[in-house]
Structure formats: structure tokens, C-alpha cells
């Protein structure tokens, strides 16, 4: 099972935090807030599409906007595989970082 | 909460930019998001910084957009390819027919394009190519490529724009080096020849190889012939038993795509008498090199009347210049060979089109097989554009596969094709990048053209209609499919008609009575040595019982090209007219079996005959004489001594074809006078043992000159040689007609099989109800026969027009007869019937039970 990339991880976590409220703008804002990374919409939607392809994220069309002929907003939710992928990521990370923390670098 | 009444729109331009970039479905959503964030920023940071942020953001997004688009597209293509392969495997027969058709079409196209490319590349290798010109002389509407010897030097002297010039005099000489003894074709030029033209010298003096009069430059293969691996430079070869020339340079063999072909180069002063080289009479081609940037039209204007000025001759010669690049493809009189290039190019395109049409027809006819797949794709979310892209990739894939077969086929056919076309074409994929690119382009073009109609047709299927199984068997599409078949067969029929007519014309040419008997006559070129002993040689030859007659002349009877001016009673010397002439020996007309219609042939009984003339009927008409025998006639032999020119007509010979059948018969005068050396000897033999006779003749020659190289040709062979172009044209056309028919039939076969398949149930039911196999077959075939008949009617006018124009290029040609068209039509119908009935038979004879079992 291939590990998810860092960028994918960041997006998944953002969606996790936003619970049912994850859409383009909110995801981007969330990532800026927590990770400090300013992803462009191009990058973001590319990642989202990839995640949908892999089955980690599900794209849901929400209610139409109140304007006439309003479009539906696209919301993104984590799927069960997505959750599993995050769990794997944490496990992988702890395994790789086992017994190390930010103080271990002084040895070098 | 932002004030909705003050909705700020994000920068328009940038919006459109993003819309343009992102082709996926997300683009609306992305714009939505951007708009929302934009609004928030406007209220938070103000309009200006919000717009700035928007624009920057768009720019930053470009790269990610593109890369993700690519990744997505690539994975879509992987899917398309997978499905395409699956389809090919599933319907092996149809796929094979498709690929075969495309491959044949592409192979033809490639072959023809190789040929065209070669023709167009003639003479392009000269560095000074843009500034090189051949001098032409126009007299009375006929343009000659020869010009006077003394002309170019005079022009160079008087016009500074003319930098260099040279003659190009082709002749045959005898050569000897140690044990080697040959008749060589040699070319006599001015020393600047190698500075003007790019024929690289690889050994010896590369700068001024012909500066010394007694030098000769030879080609690499000639060097190998004479000297093997030894160094040729400095060696001396003897020519004509008297002229010793030293090899001062070895040049690269002349490439095939050069209109000048030669292996030895020397200077004329050592072979020709001085007076000849200072002459003002037209003799051989001359070339000029103009300085860079000169407008050659201006120069033409200045030199147009130069011959008349320099030579003070009363006759009007108009001097012109022909650019080097145009020499091969544009004739001076009559049809330009470039016409053939256009013709063949069009044929190539047509054959390719036919192949593409096959593909189109087959794909659309079998559309029901793909209907479900297309419906599903659309349901899942594919746009029409996506489906279009899918089918384009399928057609391009098939084209690529066809390309592989085509390349293999071309490799196999190239040797035979080269013989036909008399070229040395190669399909050098790796050496020449242009060919590789060209092939890719052809493949792409084929794929796009053949995929165009099916893509648009198939992508128009609506999912609902498919799932409800109510696809109309489209009336429109049926008509189009029929139109395509008609087009294919129109082309095929057109080609059949053209081939038949060309064949007829060729047969006409070969069997036409030329006015002289060209069979059983040997011709040889006499060396200088033998020319001196000609009279005794002739006596000895005639001692042979199998030799009927011997004569000599300065040219072949069907290739009379030398011209001069003549006048007669009632005309003054200044009013002399152009005419063709031949210097002949006694017995010429008897040897050639030309008919003398009044008067007599030259005879030794009349010593004054050496100053007398015989003319042909056309020349007689020019004079207007009623009783020509004994009347005055004069041929201007030289500028001085006008009394020498005047003679008397002793005979009139029946008109014969002294030039190819493209031309009208020219007025011609015959004389015994040696204006040009009579180096061609003609021997008429009359025995059944040709080989034996030739041996006897050979012995006779060696008795006179032991090192004479006995190279003989038969007159009728040489005649055939003249029509090489037409012969090749006919051969090529035949081949391509067969291809076109093959490809059309392939398409017909595919389509017919498919339609038969569709109607298996109908056929089965008919049989159950009592129809005989034959009836069923007839019913199935009728449709197609009608189409072919229609194609015929369309093809006839076009073919007639083109063939008529081609035939007009011949002054003497056969008539286009009605039965040719009927014959072509019947042939086409038969071929179509054959194809279709094969399918129909299979369909009609299948057991009804099997067909209805799956009900």
C-alpha cells in the first residue's frame, strides 16, 4: 500500500478538521491556518481529484445557492478508506520517527 | 457579512483566462470558490489588493492546472487505447480490413511522395543555384536550349552582372589507357565550370582543374574503372588516338538528381576546331552565373537581342535565361514535366482518401456494436468531446499500426518501383529526419481524416435512445455512406479509363507508321578514325550477303534536331527560314526505306549532287513550288561564300516522323554536304540469323580498326527509348489503378459483409418462405451494383476531360472511343459484383435455422 504524499495528507487532514463543511475556499483557508501553506486552487483541485480517484475522498454536491439557476457547491468528505489512509499515515510516521523527537538532531 | 448589493466582480480577463485553462468540469466550481474568497478579501483588504491577489493566484495556478490536465488526459488515453485494442481483437476481420486498406493507401502515398520529393530536389545541391541560368534562344516561337559558342564570352565581356559562363557540349569520344579502350561520353566545358557548379573534386587540383588545356577531370567510378585503386592524378589518357589529356582531378560521382549527367570533363579546344568555338551558330547549351542579387529579368531584357547585334544576322534570335532550378521540371516547349508531378500527387491523395473512406464506412456501419459502450460513457459523465477524442485516438492508433505495414510494404516494393521509375529511391527512416516527420504527418492526417466522420457520428448517440434500443438507422448516414462508396468507385473507374487510354496511345505510338522502317537496322557510332575510312568500310560491309544496305547520317532518323536556315526562288538570303536538316550519305533513303515521291535519291552518277538537296513534303509546301525537281534551293552553310549554299532540288521524300509524335512533322532538308560529321552508321540486315550477322559485321569493323569498340543498338530499341516517360507513366498508372481498385473493393467487401450480417434474420426468413439462394444473393447485390453504375456516370466526364487534354499534348494521337468507357464501366461492375456476391453467397447459403435460433 503506497503512502499518501505529504500534500495529500495535508488536504485530508484539513477535510477531517472541517467535518461536513469542506469545500474549495474553506479547505484552502484551513490549510493556510494550520499548515501555513498557500495552495493555489489549481493545485488544490488537482489533489482533490486525485484523492477522489484513489477513493479517499467523496465529492458531494450540496444544496443549490438561493439565486435563480444557482449552482451546487461541491463538498468533499472523507470516505472510510480515507480515514484508514490517515490512520496508516500516522502509524507509518510514528514508526519512522520512533524514539526520535526534535531534540535528537543535536547528535549530528 | 458582505454587502450583497455591492457584489464586486473579479477581474474579467483573469476569469476568462482561468476558464480557458481548466477544461475539466471543476472549472465552474473553482471559479465559484475564487469568487467567494475574492469577495471576502474585498471586504477585508479592499478592492485593489483583492484584485491583485486574484491575478497573482491565477498565474500561480497555471502550472498545476496544466500538469493535472496532462495526467488526467494521459490516464484517459490509456483507457481509450485499452478499449481500442480490445475492439480490434474482438472484430479481427473488420480490423484487418481496415488496417489493410489504410496500409495500402499509405504505402501508395509514401511511394509517390518519395518520387515527387526526388523530382523536386533536382539541382538543389549547387551552392550558386539561385544565380545559375541556362541561355535559351527563341526563334519563331520555338525555344531552344542551345546557343552559339561565342555568346557567353561576349556577354560576360559586355555586362558586369554576368560573372562567369561556360559551355556544356556533350559528345562521345574514343578513349585509351593501357589495355583499357572505351567509347566514353564526355562533356566539354570552360574552365570556370567547377567554380559555377558544385561538383566537388576529391583528388587532385580542386581549385583550377581545367586551367591547362590538356587536362581532364574524371568521376570516381571512372577512376576506378581505369586505374583501380591507383592514384589517377597525373596519369594520361589518350582520346581519339591523338589527344593526350592528363587527369588533373577526380570528382565525386554526379548525383542522380542532377539534370547534367557526366563522368568526364575536358575543354573543347582540344577536340573541336578553333573556328567552331568562335562560331555564332547554335550548337550546344551554355550557362551563366549572375552576380548575387541580380534581377535576372532585367538581364534578360538587356541581352534579348544580343545575338542579332553581335552577329549582324538578319534572322531574329531572342535570347533568354532559364533559371537552373527550373530546368528539370519545366520544358522549354510543350508540356512541363511538372504536370506529371501534380498528377501523381493528386493520385496519391486520392488513394489515401479512398482508404480513409473505407475506414469511415466500416466504422459507421458497425456503430451498433459500440452503441452500448458510448451510452454508458455518456451516462457516467463523458462529454461529447470526450467521445470524439476517444474515436480519434482509435483511428490514429489504427493508422499507426497501418504505418508499420505500409513501411514494410514500401521496403519490399521499392526495388521494383525504382526500376519502373528509373530512380534510386530509398526509405531512409533514420538517416533523413524529413522522411520520419513526413511519415508521422501522413499517419496523423490519415488518422484524423478517417476518424472525423465516425467520431462525430458515434458521439452523437444519446444514452436514452441507446438504452431503449431505438437508434434510428439514420437516413442521413445511409446516404452519406453510399455517397462515399460512389466516390471510391468514381476514382477507381476514372483511373481504369485513364490507364486504358494511355495504353491505347502507347500502342498507337508503337504501331504508327513512321514513314520509314525501323526494324532490322543496326546503328553504331563511328569513331574519328573510322569516319575517314567510311567509304571502304561501307564497301566491305556490303560484301556481306546478309547486309542489305549501309548508309550514314549525323543523327538518328527519328531524332532530327539540328536546324539551319534556307531560302529558295522568290526569297532573298535575308529572308531565310528555319528548317531541320540532316547530313546524309548516299543510299540513306534506301536504307531507311523512306519513299521518294518525286525526283530521285542522291546518286554517284551525278557528281553535282554534293551540292544538291532533297526536301520532305512539308518543306516543299513551304516553298510553294509546283514542279520542284530542278528548282533552286539554298541552305546557309556559312557566312562567307554564299554561292556555295545554292543548289538544286533533286528529290522530294514523303513526310516521316523525324521527331517524337508530340510534334508536328517539321520541314526538313537532306544534303550530302558534311556540315556536321556523319558519325552514325546504319546497317540494314535481312537475315534470320541475327547473331551470326552481327558477328560478321563485327569482324568487318575490326579489320578496319582493331581497337574499335563495337557497340551497336537496334533502331527500334532506340525508338522505344524516346517514349520512356510515357512508358513509365503508363506502368505507374497501371499499378496505382490496381491499388485503387483493390482498396475500393476492400471497403466494399467490408461494408457488404456487415450489411449481410445485419440482415441475417431477414435472409433466413426469406429462405424459410421459399426464396432460392440465387434470388437472395441478387437482392443483396442489387444495391451495390446501382451505386457502382452511378459512380461510372460521374467518372466519365472527368476522365474524358483530363485524358483529352493529355492527348492534345501529342500532335499525333489516337481517338478516345466510346467503348473504352463502357468497358471500364463493365469491369467496375463486374469487380464489385464479384466482391459483393462472395459475401452474398455466404449470407444466402447460411442455414436459416442457425440464424433464427437466437431469437
Interface residues (C-beta under 8 A of the other chain):
Chain A: X23 X24 X25 X28 X29 X40 X41 X42 X43 X45 X46 X49 X50 X71 X73 X74
Chain B: X21 X22 X24 X26 X28 X29 X30 X32 X33 X34 X36 X37 X40 X57 X60 X61 X62 X63 X64 X65 X67 X68 X71 X72
